């Protein structure tokens, strides 16, 4: 997904529950990819603002019914 976001966006049309539009899939994949990298570009470190942006976008698109406050979830994950 990180190396080939375009291909991942196409695959999401047939595989992902929430992926029916390639352009939207690409936007979501790019948000996920960006959220997967820390400030140094290392895989695995969450960026709170990007993760929140993705959650906000899911809410705006009607994919989730209530807004999420991701800082609570991220803090919990980091503390584990």
C-alpha positions as CSV (number, residue, x, y, z in Angstrom):
1,X,0.0,0.0,0.0
2,X,2.8,2.4,0.7
3,X,4.8,1.6,-2.4
4,X,1.9,1.3,-4.8
5,X,-1.0,3.5,-3.6
6,X,-2.6,3.6,-7.0
7,X,-2.7,-0.1,-7.3
8,X,-4.0,-0.4,-3.7
9,X,-6.8,2.1,-4.6
10,X,-7.8,-0.1,-7.6
11,X,-7.8,-3.3,-5.5
12,X,-9.9,-1.6,-2.8
13,X,-12.8,-1.4,-5.3
14,X,-13.3,-5.1,-5.1
15,X,-11.8,-5.9,-1.7
16,X,-12.5,-3.2,0.8
17,X,-15.8,-2.8,2.6
18,X,-15.7,1.0,2.3
19,X,-13.9,1.2,-1.1
20,X,-16.0,1.7,-4.2
21,X,-14.5,4.8,-5.7
22,X,-10.9,4.7,-6.8
23,X,-10.2,8.4,-6.2
24,X,-11.7,8.2,-2.7
25,X,-9.7,5.0,-2.1
26,X,-6.5,6.8,-3.1
27,X,-7.2,9.7,-0.7
28,X,-7.9,7.3,2.2
29,X,-4.8,5.2,1.3
30,X,-2.6,8.3,1.2
31,X,-3.9,9.4,4.6
32,X,-3.2,5.9,6.0
33,X,0.2,5.8,4.5
34,X,1.1,9.3,5.9
35,X,-0.3,8.3,9.3
36,X,1.9,5.1,9.3
37,X,5.1,7.1,9.3
38,X,6.6,9.1,12.1
39,X,8.3,12.5,11.7
40,X,11.5,10.8,10.5
41,X,9.6,8.7,7.9
42,X,9.9,5.5,10.0
43,X,7.0,3.1,9.7
44,X,5.0,2.6,12.8
45,X,4.9,6.0,14.6
46,X,1.5,7.6,14.6
47,X,1.0,11.3,13.8
48,X,-1.9,12.4,15.8
49,X,-3.0,15.2,13.4
50,X,-3.0,12.9,10.4
51,X,-4.8,10.1,12.2
52,X,-7.5,12.7,13.3
53,X,-7.7,14.0,9.8
54,X,-8.5,10.5,8.5
55,X,-11.1,9.9,11.2
56,X,-12.7,13.3,10.4
57,X,-12.8,12.4,6.7
58,X,-14.5,9.1,7.4
59,X,-17.1,11.0,9.5
60,X,-17.6,13.6,6.7
61,X,-18.1,10.9,4.1
62,X,-20.7,9.2,6.3
63,X,-18.6,6.0,6.8
64,X,-19.0,6.4,10.5
65,X,-21.9,7.8,12.4
66,X,-20.2,9.8,15.1
67,X,-16.9,11.8,15.1
68,X,-13.9,10.1,16.7
69,X,-11.5,11.7,19.0
70,X,-8.4,9.8,18.0
71,X,-6.0,11.3,20.6
72,X,-7.6,9.2,23.3
73,X,-7.1,6.0,21.2
74,X,-3.6,6.9,20.1
75,X,-2.5,7.7,23.7
76,X,-3.9,4.3,24.8
77,X,-2.0,2.4,22.1
78,X,1.3,4.2,22.9
79,X,0.9,3.5,26.6
80,X,0.5,-0.3,26.0
